[in-house]
Amino acid sequence: MDLVETPISDLTPFDQNPREISNRKLSRLKESIQTFGLFKPILVWKDEQEKLIVIGGNQRLRAITEMVSSKEIEMD
């Protein structure tokens, strides 16, 4: 396994992810990311077309994507 920094725009959420998150838990996840940062990596798999599919961390990706789009955080 390699740890690689990748722009979030290169990541594709897993469309068959069975997990869902309530608005309340999503807000708490965003607060946690604001306070502590993202310390657990998002796991991806490269499919046949070389797309990076998220297989672990879909909710974190959603939270970060929403935070960046609403300018709650900036990504360098």
DRENDO-1510 file (C-alpha; in Angstrom, 1 decimal, always signed):
<recs>
REC; n; res; u; v; w
REC; 1; MET; +0.0; +0.0; +0.0 .
REC; 2; ASP; +1.3; +3.5; -0.9 .
REC; 3; LEU; +0.3; +6.7; +0.8 .
REC; 4; VAL; -0.1; +9.4; -1.9 .
REC; 5; GLU; -1.5; +12.9; -1.8 .
REC; 6; THR; -4.1; +13.3; -4.5 .
REC; 7; PRO; -6.5; +16.2; -5.4 .
REC; 8; ILE; -10.0; +15.5; -4.2 .
REC; 9; SER; -11.2; +16.3; -7.7 .
REC; 10; ASP; -9.4; +13.1; -8.9 .
REC; 11; LEU; -11.4; +10.9; -6.5 .
REC; 12; THR; -14.7; +9.2; -7.4 .
REC; 13; PRO; -17.1; +8.1; -4.7 .
REC; 14; PHE; -18.1; +4.5; -4.8 .
REC; 15; ASP; -21.6; +4.5; -6.3 .
REC; 16; GLN; -22.6; +1.3; -4.6 .
REC; 17; ASN; -21.5; +2.4; -1.1 .
REC; 18; PRO; -24.1; +1.0; +1.3 .
REC; 19; ARG; -23.3; +3.4; +4.1 .
REC; 20; GLU; -25.3; +6.6; +4.5 .
REC; 21; ILE; -24.7; +9.5; +6.9 .
REC; 22; SER; -27.4; +11.7; +8.5 .
REC; 23; ASN; -27.1; +15.5; +8.2 .
REC; 24; ARG; -26.3; +15.7; +12.0 .
REC; 25; LYS; -23.5; +13.2; +11.7 .
REC; 26; LEU; -22.1; +14.9; +8.6 .
REC; 27; SER; -22.0; +18.2; +10.5 .
REC; 28; ARG; -20.2; +16.5; +13.3 .
REC; 29; LEU; -17.7; +15.0; +10.9 .
REC; 30; LYS; -17.1; +18.4; +9.4 .
REC; 31; GLU; -16.5; +19.9; +12.8 .
REC; 32; SER; -14.1; +17.1; +13.6 .
REC; 33; ILE; -12.2; +17.6; +10.4 .
REC; 34; GLN; -12.0; +21.4; +11.1 .
REC; 35; THR; -10.7; +20.7; +14.7 .
REC; 36; PHE; -8.4; +17.8; +14.2 .
REC; 37; GLY; -7.8; +17.6; +10.4 .
REC; 38; LEU; -8.0; +14.5; +8.3 .
REC; 39; PHE; -5.8; +11.9; +10.0 .
REC; 40; LYS; -7.3; +8.7; +8.6 .
REC; 41; PRO; -6.5; +8.3; +4.9 .
REC; 42; ILE; -9.1; +7.8; +2.2 .
REC; 43; LEU; -8.6; +4.4; +0.6 .
REC; 44; VAL; -8.9; +4.2; -3.2 .
REC; 45; TRP; -8.8; +1.5; -5.9 .
REC; 46; LYS; -7.7; +2.2; -9.5 .
REC; 47; ASP; -10.3; +0.7; -11.9 .
REC; 48; GLU; -9.7; -0.5; -15.4 .
REC; 49; GLN; -10.0; +3.1; -16.8 .
REC; 50; GLU; -7.4; +4.3; -14.2 .
REC; 51; LYS; -10.1; +6.1; -12.2 .
REC; 52; LEU; -9.5; +6.4; -8.5 .
REC; 53; ILE; -12.6; +4.9; -6.8 .
REC; 54; VAL; -13.0; +5.5; -3.1 .
REC; 55; ILE; -13.4; +2.2; -1.2 .
REC; 56; GLY; -12.9; +3.6; +2.3 .
REC; 57; GLY; -13.8; +7.1; +3.3 .
REC; 58; ASN; -16.7; +8.1; +1.1 .
REC; 59; GLN; -18.3; +10.1; +4.0 .
REC; 60; ARG; -15.0; +11.9; +4.7 .
REC; 61; LEU; -14.7; +12.7; +1.0 .
REC; 62; ARG; -18.3; +14.0; +0.9 .
REC; 63; ALA; -17.6; +16.2; +4.0 .
REC; 64; ILE; -14.3; +17.6; +2.6 .
REC; 65; THR; -15.9; +18.2; -0.8 .
REC; 66; GLU; -18.8; +20.1; +0.7 .
REC; 67; MET; -16.4; +22.1; +3.0 .
REC; 68; VAL; -14.2; +23.1; +0.1 .
REC; 69; SER; -17.1; +24.1; -2.1 .
REC; 70; SER; -18.6; +26.2; +0.7 .
REC; 71; LYS; -15.2; +27.6; +1.5 .
REC; 72; GLU; -15.2; +26.3; +5.0 .
REC; 73; ILE; -11.7; +25.0; +4.4 .
REC; 74; GLU; -9.1; +25.6; +1.7 .
REC; 75; MET; -7.1; +22.8; +0.1 .
REC; 76; ASP; -3.5; +23.6; -0.8 .
</recs>
